[in-house]
Amino acid sequence: MSEHHTSNLIVMANRIGQFFESMPDRPEALQGIANHIRKFWEPRMRAEFQRLMDDPAQPEVRDIVRQAWNAHRALLCEALPAPT
């Protein structure tokens, strides 16, 4: 994927995280982020984001997004295309 598309995924994920960050129930917020990404992102987008999340040097991703991804990785990685 292009660098522009990759940075756009980060921007979108951070906006989702920013919305859910205000929720007082942290587990519910993490679930909400995961559900949103699972529901509205196509598998190729999630596969690319998984690649980004596997890079520990990815500082641009909000902590709440990283927590949600790690807590709900199995849900988010269902039916993803095989890495190329």
N, C-alpha and C positions, 0 to 999 in steps of 0.2 A: 504494500500500500504506500501511497505517497506520504511524504512528510507532512504535507498540509492536512491530509485526511487523518493522520495520526494525531496531530496537534488539535484538530477539531474534536476527536474523540475525547481527548483530555479535557477540553473546554466544556463539552457537553456533560461529561461525568462530574466535573467539579460543580457545574450548575445544579445538577441533580443533588449532589451532596450538600450544597449550600442550602437548598430548599429543605432537606430533611434534617439538617444540623440543628435547627431550632426546636425540634421535637424533644420534649423532656424525657421520653422513654427511649433510651439509646438502642436496645435490642429491636424495638419497633422501627426506629429510624433506619437501622442497618437492613432490616427486612424490606422496608419500603424502597430503599435504593436498589437492592437486588431485584425486587419484583419489577420495578420500573425498567431497569436495564433488560431484564429477561423478556418483558412484554413488548417493549418498543424498539429494541435493537435487533437487527437481523443477525444470524449466526456469524457471518463474516466479520461484522463489527465487533461482536463479543470475542471472537477468536483473536483479532488484532489487539483488543484491549487486554486479553489474557496474556499475550506476549509482552505487552507493556507492564502489566502487573508482576510478571516474573522477573522483571529487571529491577533489582533493588536500588539502582541509582536513578530511578524515576521520581525526582523530587517534586514534580509539578502536580502530582495527584494529591488531592486533599486527603488527610489522614482518615476521615470518616468514610471516604470512598474505598480506600485501601482496606479498611476494617470490614466493610460490607462485602467486598470482593472475597477476602480471605474467609470470612464467616460463612459465605454462601456460594463458595466456588463450585461445589457439585451441581447446584441448581443452575448457575450461570454458564457452566461448561457443557451442559447437556446438548447433544446433537450438534456439536461444533465440527466444522470440516477439519480434516487431518492437516497438520502443519506441513508446509511445503519447503 
